[in-house]
Amino acid sequence: MVSATSEDSKMAVGLSEADWPPETGRRLSVTRRFLLRPETGGFVSAAVVFSFFAVVAGGNGFLSRLGTADWVDGASQLGLVALPLGLLMIAGEFDLSIGSVVGATSIIVAICSGYYSLSPWIGIALSVVFGILVGLANGLITIWTKLPSFIVTLSSLLMISGGALGVSNWLTSASNITAEPVGSAPGVFASSWEGFDVSILWWLGLVGAATYVLQRTSFGNWVYATGGNAETARLAGVPTNRVKVSLFVATSLGAVLAGVVETLTFRDGNVTLGAQYVFTGIAAVVIGGVLLAGGYGSAIGTVFGSITYGIVSIGVFFLGWNADLTELFIGVFLLLAVVANKRLRQMAVGRA
Amino acid sequence: MCKPIAELRSVSKHYFGVTAVADVSLRLFPGEALCLLGENGAGKSTLIKILTGVEQPTRGEILLDGQAVHLASPRDARARGVATVYQEIGTLPLMSVGRNFVLGAEPTTGRGLLKRMDTREANRLAIAEMQRLGIRRIRDGGQLVGTLSGGERQAVAIGRAVHFGARVLVLDEPTAALGVRESATVLSLIQTVRRQGVAILFITHNAYHASLVGDRFLIMRRGEKLAEFAKGEKTVEEIMSLMAGGDELSGFLAD
């Protein structure tokens, strides 16, 4: 191979000496480097709501150990759902069915351990199989039909919640079953220490794993590329369908894990458990800086999004306000976060 | 003269009875740029789709290194050294230069469970290849491609194709949406890559850009080969006139 110089090239296109090189040395400032991190918006959201409630609700116990444990526990349960959902959204797809997978898991675990008095592990194993099947169905149907996953998973959301309710009523004549977990499962999924639930460890462990996958593996590169532009990714040899289906399965399994944790914690199985995650999960992911259209975001961003939600819901509770205000707050933050994240992203690519 | 790397022999393509390409032959030589010119609908796109495995010809042969081949897909074509650089979708703006560069062929380090993408190596490869292409402004492989100019983005896409073994580089309208300065950058990239012994197929409808880098020219019109000539045989005005079909434009240019 002959190494050519730009000297030859500029002569070839008739550029004068003064035009070459076209521009010189522009390095990114530290500020810009911070701003171009996708989780910056989520971090600021979490910091703002924490400061706000620390000031107005600090005296009511928000800053106490119990208050802190409350919002961290809430964030961790939401985070288990939001984390894989964030990865799926980075890859450019949606999953609304999480809202009913949590409830279906809850009823499966409760029927097994409560109604039939089996080991909770049997219910958990069934739920995992169920989650994998739901994820595969969501992914494969989205790919085969080329329909927006929003529609495909809206349909599975309805089918799963209707199906779970039907099965539950048919088997037990109830949609709300007391779970009586015995053995090691409650310790693994529902133990707590000084108010801090073990779900926090699950969450942080999975966040670490997801960050590693996104930042340090080829698969992570494929996730970003698939969401950035699936066609570009395919042309570069990325198996975009495999990436999407894997993440649909991961998202369903995240919902299964949240369902197991909550059912064993509350010792109660309910078909409607987790229905709010359809909204709060997506809100946490978007506040955390994941681009709605895909291709941009981070695992740690979903942590800040989940923490924002956790702080607001517990903060509102400690103030003694109506819980409905939580939704109001989150709605405002969602809007602000989307606007801010869009702006930050434009700054990141220098088009502000 | 050396042997062609790639060759299309009497290739035709019909879609439902409509002829998109009729009996066109072309040869690509190492280190040479062939400019494929023509108006929209002249059959340029179909011809390159055939060469890059997106479409299969109705009639005619594709030869690589003198051997008749069947290109089943773009992936197949790329594995055989025929790469395409698309202007709009060649790179991903919200991913770093290094990550874009190695996409689909990520270098790894470690083994077993610790096998991971070698980001440092990805960035190093990307920057080294950009430097070799004469893009000296980019020094940080972690920079988002969205911060790059249009010409620099093309450099990422072209550098990637060449680095991962392209011997034939198909550039589909690489200067179409670019300004003068950016186009100059891209044209100089083409020159640099050509000098490394890569065969270039440069599709454009800018006769001026073609005249700057082309060694040979092939003008298509209504699916057929209208003219084929070497550098210096025709002026830019003559090329434009041929592309437009002669009469109408030559009258206009004469005024």
Interface residues (C-beta under 8 A of the other chain):
Chain A: M1 V2 S3 A4 T5 S6 D8 S9 K10 A12 V13 G14 L15 D19 P21 P22 E23 T24 G25 R26 R27 L28 L36 Y212 Q215 R216 T217 S218 G220 N221 W222 Y224 A225 G228 N229 E231 T232 A233 L235 A236 G237 V238 L291 G295 Y296 R345 A348 V349 G350 R351
Chain B: P74 R75 R78 T84 Y86 I89 G90 T91 L92 P93 L94 M95 R99 V102 L103 G104 A105 E106 T108 K115 R116 M117 T119 R132 G134 I135 R136 R137 R139 D140 Q143 L144 G146 T147 S149 G151 R181 A184 T185 L187 S188 L189 Q191 T192 R195 Q196 G197 L212 V213
